[in-house]
Amino acid sequence: MPVPERVPEPVSERDSEPAPRPEPAPRPEPAADAAANAAADDARPFADTLVIGGGPGGLAVAAALTRLGIATTVLERDDAVGSSWRRHYERLHLHTPRRLSQLPGYRMPSSYGRWVSRAHVVEYLEDYAAHHRLDVRTGVKVLQVERNDGPRAYGKGALPWLVRTADGSRRARTVVVATGHNHTPYLPDWPGREAYTGELLHASDYREPGPFAGRDVLVVGVGNTGAEIAVDLVEGGARRVRIAVRTPPHIVRRSVGGVSAQATGILMRHVPTAVVDRLSRINARLTVPDLSAYGLPRPVDGLYTRIKRDDAIPLQDVGFIDAVVAGTVEVVAAPTGFSGGDVRLCDGTSIDPEVVIVAAGYRRGLDDLVGDLGVLSADGRPLVHGPHCAAGAPGLYFTGYTNPISGMFRELAIDARRIARAVGRTS
Ligand SMILES: Cc1cc2nc3c(=O)[nH]c(=O)nc-3n(C[C@H](O)[C@H](O)[C@H](O)COP(=O)(O)OP(=O)(O)OC[C@H]3O[C@@H](n4cnc5c(N)ncnc54)[C@H](O)[C@@H]3O)c2cc1C
């Protein structure tokens, strides 16, 4: 059943669609602007409601709060908003359709097309912050959130939180943590890694295939990023591209019969896991060829089981299946370690690529920031997210630390409105 691709809650009449802008040209680094604005920033007081992180999650919350009349300051460690999207590889497009990826109160222009480019995401986030006149302070890295045990800790107009930055501490009534699920690049500590004589980089440092043309490259990890980088390398002229796979992924088409995988995910979200697993198995048989002969058997565990248990979002195909079938991307076993210039694999073989690109994901990196507050689970996840606050931590919110089947931008938009309403109720 086709699902209309609309934002989760109706965008209000006042939401405007901006005039179309052409595909953005590369922009100069905004550092100079940020420096020029720094002095003026210093003169402005910070609001009592602080949002940490100027990505889509933080901006969406700030916009929703601002629209409710709650003065809010966004603290962003980098020189501009949307810094994660500035760093992603050039080829990247949203896998979620534009209409299911817009943030509250400001639409993405239809000229962006259905699958929005990385550059357009950056442009949208800039325009979004400007449209809502958000108070964003760039170059402000938050080191830690603590309880305020000093002045104004309790009572009427209390400011129970102390937000520590390199430039000093700010007291706050409300803190929203939006530093990103994909915060700290993760590089497994393989034996021999430090002494590896080839080139080794994390996927977060990969921008485009130019530097790898004519070279033999191993991509480690077959998530969306690894698969897409492998295809990019092939198209960019790498001599040989292999991809190391530990657990065969679920592969879905980005869109089937005009219905996006995300729309199907939204529909399936509250269906029992076993049912979704069964339906997705049927869907895979109908839409994705059997790649067993190429080293990618169909996964044993169900699609939704893997999302819920392992946080493993299915791979959305944007050229990977064709590349595997054509033999331009070769599947190999997962690495177990390095020896000189060799990469040892878990099937007992060794290979000697010139470059290893590790697409093994990220860590949330919340321990340093809020680890002392008793608001994280043993594996470093916030105990609560969205409009809820953990016991004993009123006014401390988290957004963006889940990995939903229904699309993250969409969830960030929903969370933003809910958090703003929750903050509004306690104001
Ligand atoms: C490659 C890739 C593709 C994706 N594609 C999609 C997609 O198609 N559709 C979808 O819905 N989702 C997608 N996502 C998932 C998700 O929507 C994005 O990661 C999104 O950017 C998350 O927004 P965020 O604001 O939570 O985090 P981020 O965008 O990571 O923003 C966090 C911000 O916080 C700042 N920050 C971090 N630490 C601090 C600190 N201590 N002090 C101050 N500032 C700090 C960072 O500089 C950054 O600007 C994708 C993710 C990745 C990695």
The ligand as a Gaussian input file, in Angstrom:
#p B3LYP/6-31G(d) Opt

LIG

0 1
 C       26.348000       9.008000       6.178000
 C       25.022000       9.239000       6.838000
 C       23.871000       9.330000       6.070000
 C       22.640000       9.547000       6.670000
 N       21.524000       9.621000       5.885000
 C       20.329000       9.817000       6.471000
 C       19.136000       9.892000       5.668000
 O       19.180000       9.721000       4.460000
 N       17.960000      10.144000       6.296000
 C       17.869000      10.290000       7.653000
 O       16.770000      10.523000       8.162000
 N       18.975000      10.205000       8.425000
 C       20.187000       9.967000       7.873000
 N       21.290000       9.878000       8.662000
 C       21.141000       9.858000      10.119000
 C       20.913000      11.238000      10.774000
 O       19.775000      11.851000      10.242000
 C       22.070000      12.196000      10.602000
 O       23.213000      11.635000      11.192000
 C       21.778000      13.563000      11.226000
 O       22.800000      14.432000      10.872000
 C       21.654000      13.483000      12.741000
 O       21.449000      14.770000      13.230000
 P       21.930000      15.209000      14.685000
 O       21.622000      16.659000      14.811000
 O       21.361000      14.279000      15.686000
 O       23.498000      14.945000      14.686000
 P       24.637000      15.665000      13.819000
 O       24.161000      16.002000      12.474000
 O       25.827000      14.795000      13.938000
 O       24.859000      17.038000      14.589000
 C       25.462000      17.077000      15.854000
 C       26.110000      18.441000      15.998000
 O       26.591000      18.567000      17.329000
 C       27.872000      19.184000      17.306000
 N       28.565000      18.773000      18.525000
 C       29.004000      17.542000      18.843000
 N       29.578000      17.537000      20.065000
 C       29.481000      18.802000      20.531000
 C       29.891000      19.439000      21.747000
 N       30.499000      18.763000      22.735000
 N       29.639000      20.769000      21.909000
 C       29.018000      21.481000      20.924000
 N       28.620000      20.932000      19.752000
 C       28.838000      19.607000      19.562000
 C       28.509000      18.645000      16.042000
 O       29.554000      19.473000      15.590000
 C       27.309000      18.646000      15.087000
 O       27.168000      19.845000      14.390000
 C       22.548000       9.670000       8.086000
 C       23.715000       9.577000       8.846000
 C       24.932000       9.373000       8.237000
 C       26.186000       9.265000       9.101000

